[in-house]
Amino acid sequence: MISFLKAIPFGAFLTLIIALFMGSGGATGGLLNVFKVDVNYPDLMLDFSFYWSWMLFLGGTFLAFILVLMMGD
């Protein structure tokens, strides 16, 4: 369980990096379904966007989970 919790930030970081390059190039990645997320909170003066893919997040988290398991605690 702890290994899975350790793997989640690495999976998110991997997803952000790969989706950034794919999404800014105009590719959706087919089954990866890379899409643009717009965050707009006028009250907090937040206005930004990023690319995301849930399938890429699951795959990256699984990969990081396996690597963390192999390294041991």
FITITOR-912489 format. One record per residue: residue number from 1; x, y, z of N, C-alpha, C in turn. Coordinates in nm, 4 decimals. Layout:
<atoms>
+-----+----------+----------+----------+----------+----------+----------+----------+----------+----------+
| num |     n_xx |     n_yy |     n_zz |    ca_xx |    ca_yy |    ca_zz |     c_xx |     c_yy |     c_zz |
+-----+----------+----------+----------+----------+----------+----------+----------+----------+----------+
| NUM |        X |        Y |        Z |        X |        Y |        Z |        X |        Y |        Z |
...
+-----+----------+----------+----------+----------+----------+----------+----------+----------+----------+
</atoms>
This chain:
<atoms>
+-----+----------+----------+----------+----------+----------+----------+----------+----------+----------+
| num |     n_xx |     n_yy |     n_zz |    ca_xx |    ca_yy |    ca_zz |     c_xx |     c_yy |     c_zz |
+-----+----------+----------+----------+----------+----------+----------+----------+----------+----------+
|   1 |   0.0822 |  -0.1192 |   0.0000 |   0.0000 |   0.0000 |   0.0000 |   0.0868 |   0.1260 |   0.0000 |
|   2 |   0.1909 |   0.1260 |   0.0793 |   0.2792 |   0.2420 |   0.0859 |   0.3501 |   0.2619 |  -0.0480 |
|   3 |   0.3852 |   0.1530 |  -0.1140 |   0.4513 |   0.1627 |  -0.2445 |   0.3594 |   0.2278 |  -0.3463 |
|   4 |   0.2310 |   0.1960 |  -0.3400 |   0.1351 |   0.2573 |  -0.4320 |   0.1223 |   0.4077 |  -0.4056 |
|   5 |   0.1176 |   0.4455 |  -0.2784 |   0.1080 |   0.5874 |  -0.2451 |   0.2336 |   0.6640 |  -0.2864 |
|   6 |   0.3482 |   0.5975 |  -0.2809 |   0.4723 |   0.6594 |  -0.3265 |   0.4736 |   0.6754 |  -0.4782 |
|   7 |   0.4054 |   0.5870 |  -0.5494 |   0.4077 |   0.5870 |  -0.6957 |   0.3145 |   0.6909 |  -0.7566 |
|   8 |   0.2120 |   0.7350 |  -0.6852 |   0.1140 |   0.8276 |  -0.7419 |   0.1763 |   0.9602 |  -0.7880 |
|   9 |   0.2604 |   1.0282 |  -0.7101 |   0.3196 |   1.1532 |  -0.7603 |   0.4080 |   1.1322 |  -0.8838 |
|  10 |   0.4790 |   1.0203 |  -0.8889 |   0.5619 |   0.9931 |  -1.0057 |   0.4767 |   0.9688 |  -1.1293 |
|  11 |   0.3640 |   0.8996 |  -1.1124 |   0.2719 |   0.8783 |  -1.2239 |   0.2115 |   1.0089 |  -1.2726 |
|  12 |   0.1773 |   1.0979 |  -1.1800 |   0.1215 |   1.2281 |  -1.2186 |   0.2255 |   1.3129 |  -1.2913 |
|  13 |   0.3488 |   1.3118 |  -1.2430 |   0.4549 |   1.3896 |  -1.3074 |   0.4828 |   1.3368 |  -1.4478 |
|  14 |   0.4893 |   1.2058 |  -1.4618 |   0.5109 |   1.1454 |  -1.5925 |   0.3973 |   1.1806 |  -1.6878 |
|  15 |   0.2745 |   1.1779 |  -1.6386 |   0.1592 |   1.2127 |  -1.7211 |   0.1657 |   1.3576 |  -1.7660 |
|  16 |   0.1982 |   1.4483 |  -1.6751 |   0.2057 |   1.5900 |  -1.7116 |   0.3117 |   1.6160 |  -1.8183 |
|  17 |   0.4264 |   1.5531 |  -1.8065 |   0.5344 |   1.5753 |  -1.9026 |   0.4995 |   1.5186 |  -2.0395 |
|  18 |   0.4548 |   1.3944 |  -2.0446 |   0.4240 |   1.3315 |  -2.1733 |   0.3023 |   1.3972 |  -2.2378 |
|  19 |   0.1979 |   1.4259 |  -2.1599 |   0.0785 |   1.4900 |  -2.2152 |   0.1094 |   1.6316 |  -2.2626 |
|  20 |   0.2028 |   1.7002 |  -2.1991 |   0.2421 |   1.8333 |  -2.2434 |   0.2980 |   1.8299 |  -2.3850 |
|  21 |   0.3885 |   1.7369 |  -2.4097 |   0.4487 |   1.7288 |  -2.5423 |   0.3485 |   1.6795 |  -2.6468 |
|  22 |   0.2655 |   1.5829 |  -2.6098 |   0.1676 |   1.5314 |  -2.7054 |   0.0586 |   1.6347 |  -2.7333 |
|  23 |   0.0058 |   1.6956 |  -2.6292 |  -0.1040 |   1.7903 |  -2.6449 |  -0.0631 |   1.9185 |  -2.7155 |
|  24 |   0.0555 |   1.9691 |  -2.6873 |   0.0992 |   2.0928 |  -2.7525 |   0.1297 |   2.0698 |  -2.8994 |
|  25 |   0.1551 |   1.9434 |  -2.9362 |   0.1761 |   1.9094 |  -3.0767 |   0.0458 |   1.8840 |  -3.1506 |
|  26 |  -0.0651 |   1.8844 |  -3.0793 |  -0.1953 |   1.8649 |  -3.1409 |  -0.2406 |   1.7206 |  -3.1465 |
|  27 |  -0.1659 |   1.6291 |  -3.0886 |  -0.2028 |   1.4875 |  -3.0914 |  -0.2918 |   1.4544 |  -2.9725 |
|  28 |  -0.3869 |   1.3651 |  -2.9941 |  -0.4706 |   1.3178 |  -2.8836 |  -0.4210 |   1.1846 |  -2.8303 |
|  29 |  -0.3334 |   1.1179 |  -2.9020 |  -0.2754 |   0.9927 |  -2.8549 |  -0.3645 |   0.8722 |  -2.8742 |
|  30 |  -0.4705 |   0.8833 |  -2.9519 |  -0.5584 |   0.7691 |  -2.9759 |  -0.6264 |   0.7246 |  -2.8483 |
|  31 |  -0.5941 |   0.6056 |  -2.8007 |  -0.6565 |   0.5526 |  -2.6791 |  -0.6135 |   0.6271 |  -2.5533 |
|  32 |  -0.5026 |   0.6990 |  -2.5606 |  -0.4585 |   0.7751 |  -2.4433 |  -0.5508 |   0.8928 |  -2.4145 |
|  33 |  -0.6141 |   0.9470 |  -2.5177 |  -0.7120 |   1.0552 |  -2.5044 |  -0.6552 |   1.1742 |  -2.4253 |
|  34 |  -0.5516 |   1.2344 |  -2.4773 |  -0.4919 |   1.3527 |  -2.4142 |  -0.5851 |   1.4712 |  -2.4394 |
|  35 |  -0.6247 |   1.5405 |  -2.3339 |  -0.7152 |   1.6535 |  -2.3467 |  -0.6647 |   1.7717 |  -2.2648 |
|  36 |  -0.7131 |   1.8901 |  -2.2997 |  -0.6717 |   2.0131 |  -2.2324 |  -0.7677 |   2.0430 |  -2.1181 |
|  37 |  -0.7131 |   2.0706 |  -2.0023 |  -0.7920 |   2.1052 |  -1.8841 |  -0.7734 |   2.2535 |  -1.8577 |
|  38 |  -0.8833 |   2.3275 |  -1.8587 |  -0.8791 |   2.4711 |  -1.8302 |  -0.9223 |   2.4948 |  -1.6867 |
|  39 |  -0.8384 |   2.5620 |  -1.6098 |  -0.8687 |   2.5950 |  -1.4707 |  -0.8898 |   2.7456 |  -1.4640 |
|  40 |  -1.0108 |   2.7865 |  -1.4231 |  -1.0440 |   2.9276 |  -1.4204 |  -1.1224 |   2.9581 |  -1.2934 |
|  41 |  -1.0567 |   3.0194 |  -1.1971 |  -1.1196 |   3.0643 |  -1.0739 |  -1.0971 |   3.2147 |  -1.0615 |
|  42 |  -1.1939 |   3.2961 |  -1.1090 |  -1.1740 |   3.4430 |  -1.1062 |  -1.1599 |   3.4990 |  -0.9648 |
|  43 |  -1.2281 |   3.4372 |  -0.8674 |  -1.2194 |   3.4881 |  -0.7303 |  -1.0788 |   3.4744 |  -0.6730 |
|  44 |  -1.0091 |   3.3681 |  -0.7116 |  -0.8733 |   3.3458 |  -0.6634 |  -0.7677 |   3.3957 |  -0.7621 |
|  45 |  -0.8123 |   3.4552 |  -0.8709 |  -0.7258 |   3.5047 |  -0.9790 |  -0.6375 |   3.3930 |  -1.0344 |
|  46 |  -0.6975 |   3.2751 |  -1.0535 |  -0.6290 |   3.1618 |  -1.1141 |  -0.6849 |   3.1407 |  -1.2545 |
|  47 |  -0.5971 |   3.1357 |  -1.3516 |  -0.6382 |   3.1096 |  -1.4888 |  -0.5215 |   3.0426 |  -1.5611 |
|  48 |  -0.5281 |   2.9105 |  -1.5731 |  -0.4231 |   2.8373 |  -1.6431 |  -0.4827 |   2.7100 |  -1.7032 |
|  49 |  -0.4047 |   2.6444 |  -1.7844 |  -0.4500 |   2.5192 |  -1.8454 |  -0.3326 |   2.4226 |  -1.8548 |
|  50 |  -0.3650 |   2.2935 |  -1.8615 |  -0.2637 |   2.1897 |  -1.8770 |  -0.3272 |   2.0728 |  -1.9502 |
|  51 |  -0.2433 |   1.9838 |  -2.0011 |  -0.2901 |   1.8651 |  -2.0721 |  -0.2873 |   1.7465 |  -1.9779 |
|  52 |  -0.3877 |   1.6557 |  -1.9918 |  -0.4001 |   1.5424 |  -1.9021 |  -0.4529 |   1.4217 |  -1.9770 |
|  53 |  -0.4220 |   1.3037 |  -1.9278 |  -0.4738 |   1.1787 |  -1.9816 |  -0.4868 |   1.0795 |  -1.8676 |
|  54 |  -0.6086 |   1.0298 |  -1.8443 |  -0.6287 |   0.9351 |  -1.7358 |  -0.5633 |   0.8014 |  -1.7649 |
|  55 |  -0.5673 |   0.7585 |  -1.8902 |  -0.5040 |   0.6309 |  -1.9250 |  -0.3521 |   0.6394 |  -1.9075 |
|  56 |  -0.2950 |   0.7519 |  -1.9456 |  -0.1515 |   0.7719 |  -1.9275 |  -0.1165 |   0.7782 |  -1.7794 |
|  57 |  -0.2033 |   0.8384 |  -1.6994 |  -0.1812 |   0.8437 |  -1.5549 |  -0.1836 |   0.7034 |  -1.4936 |
|  58 |  -0.2796 |   0.6220 |  -1.5336 |  -0.2862 |   0.4858 |  -1.4804 |  -0.1643 |   0.4041 |  -1.5217 |
|  59 |  -0.1236 |   0.4171 |  -1.6480 |  -0.0056 |   0.3446 |  -1.6948 |   0.1218 |   0.3915 |  -1.6268 |
|  60 |   0.1377 |   0.5226 |  -1.6106 |   0.2564 |   0.5767 |  -1.5446 |   0.2618 |   0.5410 |  -1.3976 |
|  61 |   0.1469 |   0.5418 |  -1.3321 |   0.1426 |   0.5040 |  -1.1910 |   0.1745 |   0.3556 |  -1.1738 |
|  62 |   0.1227 |   0.2720 |  -1.2641 |   0.1538 |   0.1290 |  -1.2581 |   0.3032 |   0.1047 |  -1.2786 |
|  63 |   0.3615 |   0.1734 |  -1.3761 |   0.5051 |   0.1600 |  -1.4013 |   0.5864 |   0.2043 |  -1.2796 |
|  64 |   0.5513 |   0.3179 |  -1.2214 |   0.6219 |   0.3661 |  -1.1024 |   0.6008 |   0.2720 |  -0.9843 |
|  65 |   0.4818 |   0.2147 |  -0.9726 |   0.4528 |   0.1203 |  -0.8648 |   0.5430 |  -0.0029 |  -0.8743 |
|  66 |   0.5577 |  -0.0554 |  -0.9952 |   0.6433 |  -0.1722 |  -1.0150 |   0.7885 |  -0.1374 |  -0.9815 |
|  67 |   0.8346 |  -0.0205 |  -1.0251 |   0.9725 |   0.0201 |  -0.9962 |   0.9961 |   0.0392 |  -0.8460 |
|  68 |   0.9003 |   0.0991 |  -0.7764 |   0.9137 |   0.1182 |  -0.6315 |   0.9128 |  -0.0167 |  -0.5602 |
|  69 |   0.8302 |  -0.1090 |  -0.6071 |   0.8276 |  -0.2427 |  -0.5464 |   0.9609 |  -0.3149 |  -0.5646 |
|  70 |   1.0206 |  -0.3004 |  -0.6826 |   1.1478 |  -0.3673 |  -0.7087 |   1.2617 |  -0.3083 |  -0.6251 |
|  71 |   1.2552 |  -0.1786 |  -0.5956 |   1.3605 |  -0.1163 |  -0.5145 |   1.3505 |  -0.1537 |  -0.3684 |
|  72 |   1.2309 |  -0.1844 |  -0.3227 |   1.2127 |  -0.2204 |  -0.1817 |   1.2052 |  -0.0962 |  -0.0941 |
|  73 |   1.1756 |  -0.1183 |   0.0320 |   1.1641 |  -0.0057 |   0.1265 |   1.2953 |   0.0119 |   0.1900 |
+-----+----------+----------+----------+----------+----------+----------+----------+----------+----------+
</atoms>
